[in-house]
Amino acid sequence: VHYLSKPVFSMGITPSVCDRLEARGILYIGDLIPLSEQHLIETWGVGPVTLEKIKTKMNENGVWFGMDVIRVGSRWFRRKQ
């Protein structure tokens, strides 16, 4: 899934939130997939509005939290059912 290989800043969230996510090791959109919404809300600077923006961007691109993907290098692939 090509979209998951994009950096988190490409989602249009504020630079300060991007910095906090990157400090937690969340560099790519794919790094968000295994996280829960609660985990993100606990990140300082990520409130309900930012969380909704992230979810909307993910859904617009056909991805969601908890999606079954595997990372190989810097790329993500959807697992076949």
C-alpha positions, 0 to 999 in steps of 0.5 A, a space after each residue: 500500500 503505497 500511501 503507508 510509505 508517505 511521511 506523517 507530515 504529508 497528512 497536513 497536521 501541524 509541524 509540532 504534532 509531527 515532531 511529537 509523533 516522530 519523537 515516538 518513532 512514528 515517521 510514516 503513515 504506516 507507523 500509525 496503523 498498529 496504534 489505537 486511537 487512545 494511544 494517539 490521543 495520549 500524545 501531547 498535542 494530538 486532540 480530537 480535531 487532529 485525531 479526526 483529521 488523521 482518521 479522515 486522511 487515512 480513510 480517504 486513502 483506504 487505510 485504517 487503524 488496525 489494518 492487517 499490514 506487514 512492513 518490509 524495509 520502508 514499504 508496507 504490504 497488505 496481508 492477504 486474507 
